[in-house]
């Protein structure tokens, strides 16, 4: 049962990444263009949702809107949040399936998530400055 859950979580991660790539590279020819809230779905505009009045110079729209809570500002980041959640949840379930305790599985998964986030942040800051 846990192995089936792990597979399902990876499928959901793949679906989430498919949504991300569709939004990023094919938004204007995708079904998403028909959704009502273009400011949420269209990545050409939606990245501004994390800032006051859509202006990075005015700062974050709400606390952590450009970092920890960015997943709630636009569709691309929301599905990135889901993709990462499903991947790390599948790691957790796989560890449990392999016989690790819930606590060990939670600790290992949490540490992997911290390492992942740290590596992302370092690379992002290095490449964008």
C-alpha positions in Angstrom: 0.0 0.0 0.0 2.8 2.4 0.9 4.6 1.6 -2.4 1.4 2.4 -4.3 1.1 5.7 -2.4 4.8 6.5 -3.3 4.0 5.9 -7.0 0.9 8.0 -6.8 2.8 10.9 -5.2 5.4 10.7 -8.0 2.6 10.8 -10.6 1.2 13.9 -8.9 4.6 15.5 -8.9 4.9 14.8 -12.7 1.5 16.3 -13.3 2.5 19.4 -11.3 5.7 19.8 -13.3 3.7 19.4 -16.5 1.4 22.3 -15.4 4.5 24.4 -14.6 6.1 23.8 -18.0 2.8 24.4 -19.8 2.3 27.7 -18.0 5.9 28.8 -18.5 6.4 27.8 -22.2 2.9 27.3 -23.7 0.5 29.5 -21.7 -0.9 31.4 -24.7 -1.9 28.2 -26.5 -2.9 26.1 -23.5 -6.3 25.6 -21.8 -5.0 27.7 -18.9 -5.4 30.9 -21.0 -9.2 30.3 -20.8 -9.1 30.5 -17.0 -10.6 33.7 -15.5 -7.7 35.0 -13.4 -4.9 35.8 -15.9 -3.0 37.6 -13.2 -2.7 34.3 -11.3 -2.3 31.9 -14.3 -0.2 33.8 -16.8 3.5 33.7 -15.7 4.2 36.8 -17.9 2.2 38.8 -15.3 1.8 36.5 -12.3 5.3 36.8 -11.0 4.4 40.4 -9.9 1.7 39.0 -7.5 4.3 38.6 -4.7 5.0 42.4 -4.6 2.9 45.4 -3.4 1.1 46.8 -6.5 3.1 44.4 -8.6 6.2 46.4 -8.1 9.4 44.7 -6.6 10.6 48.1 -5.5 7.6 48.4 -3.1 8.5 45.2 -1.3 6.6 42.1 -0.5 2.8 42.0 -0.9 2.6 40.2 2.5 5.2 38.7 4.8 7.2 36.0 3.0 5.3 36.4 -0.3 8.6 36.3 -2.2 10.1 33.4 -0.2 8.4 30.9 2.1 4.8 31.7 0.9 5.5 32.4 -2.7 3.5 29.3 -3.6 0.3 31.2 -2.8 1.0 34.1 -5.1 0.6 32.6 -8.6 -0.1 29.3 -10.4 3.5 28.5 -11.4 4.8 28.7 -7.9 1.7 26.9 -6.5 2.4 23.9 -8.7 6.1 24.1 -7.9 5.1 23.9 -4.2 2.9 20.8 -5.0 5.7 19.2 -7.1 8.2 19.5 -4.3 5.6 18.5 -1.7 4.8 15.3 -3.6 8.4 14.4 -4.2 9.4 14.8 -0.5 6.2 13.1 0.6 7.1 10.2 -1.7 10.6 10.0 -0.2 9.0 9.9 3.3 6.6 7.1 2.3 9.4 5.1 0.6 11.5 5.3 3.7 8.5 4.0 5.8 8.0 1.3 3.2 11.7 0.3 3.6 11.2 -0.2 7.3 12.3 3.1 8.8 10.3 4.5 11.7 8.0 7.4 11.1 10.3 9.7 13.2 13.4 8.7 11.3 11.6 9.0 8.0 10.4 12.4 9.0 13.8 13.5 10.1 15.6 12.3 7.0 12.9 13.8 4.7 13.1 17.1 6.5 16.9 17.2 6.3 16.8 16.4 2.6 14.3 19.3 2.1 16.6 21.7 3.9 19.6 20.6 1.8 17.4 21.0 -1.4 16.3 24.5 -0.3 19.8 25.5 0.6 21.2 24.4 -2.8 18.4 26.1 -4.6 18.9 29.4 -2.8 22.7 29.4 -3.3 22.3 28.7 -7.0 19.5 31.1 -7.5 21.3 34.0 -5.8 24.6 33.2 -7.6 23.0 33.1 -11.0 20.7 36.1 -10.6 23.2 38.6 -9.3 
